[in-house]
């Protein structure tokens, strides 16, 4: 049973959310772009930086920035390099060399770096499939020197599966072994926690709570998330409650919705995509960029007029908030 004070907070949060949703979408400096270009629709790349946009940063799973955005200053659209996985040779420091060159030779103000992408996941599902000991070796050779230069580094982004936390704990143990010398234990450090999630909001909130408990006093980046393969109303409601949730939580430093592609090539279902089949912003895509809804159907790309999701979303929001409060 919810405590009266907790229930009051839940109702206040719901009331505030409905008011915000009814008033229109809000921009947020936390929002970023997971850049996943399609070779056949490269014209879409310019959509994400076309004003007005609330997107302030991006990553592309690579150490080098996209030529598409080369003319945009870091202060306007920050590029965040990623060390996706293990190189073929463990003594390879090409990632370090690339990022260091961006900073020292090209004058790019790199302040944040993302590390391994779903190392606890297999290659066929997009994971980098690394054991913790291997990951620790790559980390020490490529990321520790960047930290010594003042670059902030994120903890590896594991899958949302139960394997994630044990993998990270083993990784930190292996990393500590490598840098500890003379009988004195040292711990590898990180500046923020990075998580991925595909599923319901209550599952997401619970997942975030587990990571906050495991890694206290650290900010969090949610660098991939969405509700995959659901109907449109449910997917829109999920987007609205998560964006509002992330924006309100101080420990959530940044987030990036996985959906910057057309619905006909989406691997998370057509309704989760931010572009329709013919390359127009869907409601979710427009909201994510801080704009008004477009009324564009994700699958057909035909304008159906403005559709408010507040009546659909309100019940989902109340359910989600109650689920979160029940965990308190």
C-alpha positions in Angstrom: 0.0 0.0 0.0 1.2 3.5 -0.8 1.9 5.9 2.0 -0.3 9.0 1.9 2.6 11.3 1.4 3.9 9.1 -1.5 0.5 9.0 -3.1 0.3 12.8 -2.9 3.6 13.0 -4.7 2.4 10.6 -7.4 -0.8 12.6 -8.0 1.2 15.9 -8.1 3.5 14.4 -10.7 0.6 13.1 -12.8 -1.2 16.5 -12.7 2.0 18.3 -13.6 2.7 15.9 -16.5 -0.8 16.2 -18.0 -0.5 20.0 -17.8 2.8 19.9 -19.5 1.6 17.5 -22.2 -1.5 19.6 -22.9 0.6 22.8 -23.2 2.9 21.2 -25.9 6.3 19.6 -26.0 9.2 20.9 -24.0 12.8 21.1 -25.2 15.5 19.8 -23.0 19.3 20.3 -23.0 19.7 16.7 -22.0 18.5 15.3 -25.3 20.9 13.8 -27.8 21.0 11.9 -31.1 21.9 8.3 -31.6 23.1 8.8 -35.1 22.3 5.7 -37.2 22.4 6.8 -40.9 20.9 4.9 -43.8 23.0 4.9 -47.0 19.9 5.2 -49.1 18.4 8.1 -47.3 21.3 10.3 -46.4 19.2 13.4 -46.9 17.6 12.5 -43.5 20.8 13.3 -41.7 20.2 17.0 -41.9 16.8 16.7 -40.1 18.3 16.4 -36.7 20.2 19.7 -36.8 17.6 21.7 -38.6 16.2 24.4 -36.3 14.3 24.4 -34.2 15.8 21.5 -32.4 16.5 20.7 -28.7 19.2 18.2 -29.5 22.5 19.3 -28.0 24.8 16.3 -28.5 25.2 13.1 -30.5 27.2 9.9 -30.8 27.6 7.5 -33.7 29.2 4.4 -32.1 32.6 5.6 -33.5 35.6 7.6 -32.3 35.4 10.2 -35.1 32.6 12.8 -35.7 30.3 12.7 -38.7 31.3 14.7 -41.8 27.6 15.7 -42.0 28.0 17.8 -38.9 31.6 19.0 -39.4 30.5 22.6 -39.7 28.7 22.7 -36.4 30.6 23.8 -33.3 30.9 21.5 -30.3 29.2 24.1 -28.2 26.1 23.8 -30.4 26.1 20.1 -31.1 28.6 18.1 -29.0 30.1 15.0 -30.5 30.8 12.2 -28.0 33.2 9.6 -29.2 32.6 5.9 -28.4 35.0 3.0 -27.9 32.5 0.5 -29.2 34.3 -2.8 -28.5 37.7 -4.5 -28.4 40.2 -4.0 -31.2 41.6 -7.1 -32.9 44.9 -6.7 -30.9 44.6 -5.8 -27.3 47.6 -3.5 -27.4 45.8 -1.4 -30.1 45.4 2.2 -28.9 43.9 3.7 -32.1 40.9 5.0 -30.2 43.2 6.9 -27.8 45.2 8.2 -30.7 42.1 9.3 -32.6 40.5 11.2 -29.7 43.7 12.7 -28.6 44.3 14.0 -32.2 40.8 15.5 -32.3 41.7 17.4 -29.1 45.3 18.4 -29.7 45.6 18.6 -33.5 42.1 19.6 -34.6 41.0 21.7 -31.6 37.8 19.7 -31.0 36.7 20.2 -27.5 36.0 16.6 -26.5 34.8 16.5 -22.9 32.9 13.2 -22.7 33.6 9.7 -24.1 31.3 6.7 -24.1 32.8 3.2 -23.6 31.8 -0.3 -24.7 28.4 -0.9 -26.3 26.5 -3.8 -24.7 29.6 -5.9 -23.9 27.4 -8.5 -22.3 25.4 -9.0 -25.5 26.2 -11.1 -28.6 27.3 -9.6 -31.9 24.1 -10.7 -33.7 22.0 -8.4 -31.4 24.4 -5.4 -31.7 26.5 -6.2 -28.6 30.3 -6.0 -28.5 30.5 -9.4 -26.9 33.5 -8.8 -24.5 34.5 -10.6 -21.4 35.3 -8.3 -18.4 39.0 -9.1 -18.4 39.5 -8.2 -22.0 37.4 -5.0 -21.6 39.5 -4.0 -18.7 42.7 -4.3 -20.7 41.3 -2.1 -23.5 40.0 0.4 -21.0 43.3 0.9 -19.2 45.2 1.4 -22.5 42.7 3.7 -24.2 40.5 5.4 -21.6 42.7 5.9 -18.6 45.1 8.2 -20.6 42.1 10.3 -21.7 40.9 10.6 -18.1 44.3 11.9 -17.2 43.7 14.6 -19.8 40.5 15.6 -18.1 38.1 13.8 -20.4 35.0 12.4 -18.7 34.4 8.7 -19.4 31.2 6.7 -19.0 30.9 3.2 -17.6 30.2 0.6 -20.3 26.6 0.4 -21.5 25.4 -3.1 -20.8 22.1 -4.5 -22.0 19.0 -4.3 -19.9 19.3 -8.0 -19.1 20.2 -9.3 -15.6 23.7 -10.1 -16.9 24.5 -6.3 -17.0 25.3 -5.6 -13.4 27.4 -8.7 -12.7 29.4 -8.0 -15.9 30.1 -4.4 -14.7 31.1 -5.6 -11.3 33.5 -8.2 -12.7 34.9 -5.6 -15.2 35.7 -3.2 -12.3 37.4 -6.0 -10.4 39.5 -6.9 -13.4 40.3 -3.3 -14.1 41.4 -2.8 -10.5 43.8 -5.7 -10.8 45.5 -4.1 -13.8 46.2 -0.7 -12.1 46.9 -1.9 -8.6 50.7 -2.1 -7.9 53.0 -2.7 -5.0 50.4 -4.4 -2.9 48.3 -1.2 -3.0 44.7 -1.5 -4.3 43.5 1.1 -6.8 40.1 1.3 -8.4 39.3 2.2 -12.0 37.2 5.4 -12.0 34.3 6.5 -14.2 32.4 9.7 -14.4 28.9 8.6 -15.2 26.8 5.4 -15.5 25.4 4.5 -19.0 22.4 2.3 -19.5 20.2 0.9 -22.2 16.6 -0.2 -22.0 13.9 -1.6 -24.3 10.6 -2.2 -22.6 8.0 -0.8 -20.3 8.4 2.4 -18.2 8.0 0.6 -14.9 10.8 -1.8 -16.0 12.9 1.2 -16.9 12.4 2.9 -13.6 13.2 -0.2 -11.7 16.4 -0.8 -13.9 17.5 2.8 -13.2 16.9 2.3 -9.5 19.1 -0.8 -9.5 21.9 1.0 -11.2 21.6 4.0 -8.9 21.9 1.7 -5.9 24.9 -0.2 -7.4 26.7 3.0 -8.4 25.7 5.7 -5.9 26.5 9.4 -6.3 27.0 9.1 -10.1 25.0 10.8 -12.8 23.4 8.7 -15.5 23.2 8.7 -19.3 20.4 6.7 -20.9 22.0 6.3 -24.3 19.6 3.8 -25.9 15.9 3.4 -24.9 12.5 2.9 -26.4 9.4 0.8 -26.1 9.6 -1.6 -29.0 6.9 -3.2 -31.1 3.8 -1.7 -29.5 0.8 0.2 -30.8 1.0 3.9 -31.5 -0.9 5.2 -28.5 1.2 3.0 -26.1 4.4 4.0 -27.7 3.6 7.7 -27.6 2.6 7.5 -24.0 5.8 5.8 -23.1 7.8 8.5 -24.9 6.0 11.3 -23.0 6.3 9.8 -19.5 10.0 8.9 -20.0 11.0 12.3 -21.4 9.2 14.0 -18.5 10.8 11.6 -16.0 14.3 12.1 -17.3 14.0 15.8 -17.4 12.8 15.9 -13.8 15.5 13.7 -12.3 18.7 15.6 -11.5 20.9 12.5 -11.6 19.9 11.9 -15.2 22.5 14.0 -17.1 21.6 13.0 -20.7 19.4 10.7 -22.7 19.0 9.7 -26.3 16.0 7.9 -27.8 16.9 5.1 -30.2 14.6 5.9 -33.0 16.3 8.4 -35.4 15.4 6.4 -38.6 12.5 5.7 -40.9 9.7 3.4 -39.7 10.1 1.0 -42.6 13.7 0.1 -41.5 13.1 0.3 -37.8 14.2 -2.7 -35.7 12.2 -1.6 -32.7 8.8 -1.5 -34.6 7.4 1.3 -36.9 5.7 3.2 -34.1 8.9 3.7 -32.2 10.6 5.4 -35.1 11.0 9.2 -35.2 10.6 9.3 -39.0 7.8 8.0 -41.2 8.4 5.7 -44.1 8.9 8.7 -46.4 11.2 10.6 -44.1 8.8 13.0 -42.3 9.0 13.6 -38.5 6.4 11.6 -36.6 4.8 13.0 -33.5 7.5 11.4 -31.3 10.2 12.8 -33.6 8.8 16.3 -33.4 8.3 16.2 -29.7 11.8 14.9 -29.2 13.1 17.9 -31.1 11.0 20.3 -29.0 8.3 20.9 -31.7 4.6 20.6 -31.9 3.1 17.3 -33.1 3.0 16.7 -36.8 0.1 14.2 -37.1 2.2 12.1 -39.4 1.5 8.4 -39.3 4.7 6.4 -38.8 3.9 3.6 -41.2 2.1 5.5 -44.0 3.7 8.9 -43.7 0.3 10.5 -44.4 -0.9 13.6 -42.4 -3.8 12.6 -40.3 -4.1 15.9 -38.4 -3.1 16.6 -34.8 -3.7 13.7 -32.4 -3.3 14.5 -28.7 -1.9 11.5 -26.7 -2.9 13.0 -23.4 -6.1 10.9 -22.9 -4.2 7.7 -23.8 -1.1 8.7 -22.0 -2.7 9.8 -18.8 -3.6 6.2 -17.8 -0.2 4.9 -18.7 1.4 7.8 -16.7 -0.7 7.1 -13.6 0.1 3.4 -13.8 3.8 4.1 -14.3 4.0 6.6 -11.5 2.1 4.2 -9.1 4.6 1.5 -10.1 7.5 3.7 -9.2 6.0 4.9 -6.0 5.3 1.3 -4.9 9.1 0.8 -5.1 9.7 3.6 -2.6 
